[in-house]
Amino acid sequence: MSDAVAHEWERCRHYIEAALQHSPHFESIEDVEQMLGEGTYMLWTGADCALVTRIVIYPNKKIFEVVHGGGNKREIIERLGPALEEFAVNQGCDALAVIGRKGWIREGERAGWHLGYVCMMKSLKQ
């Protein structure tokens, strides 16, 4: 992880930690930090927000995916949103996708997003 990214990570890590509290706990904050360091994940920050993203290549589509996000939703959508779109286009991505909780639906729809599909889960461990 570059010094600049490490500095921003330390400044904004708490946004991602908070987001992980509402996640299905597929990964820990340490896992996120490791994947940022490896370059698997990318960090996007604003004055009062942070996003963790990745590019996923499926057989038929290349998707720019927001894996975790926290902080000021309006700043994320209005300030970071256009930069994400431009980056995704420049990387040859076919679409943007957001993994998150239902609270993002209303804000996303206002910005032109739509609900693509639902992921349901059932724990297999007691």
Order of alpha helices (4+ residues) and beta strands (2+ residues): alpha-alpha-beta-beta-beta-alpha-beta-alpha
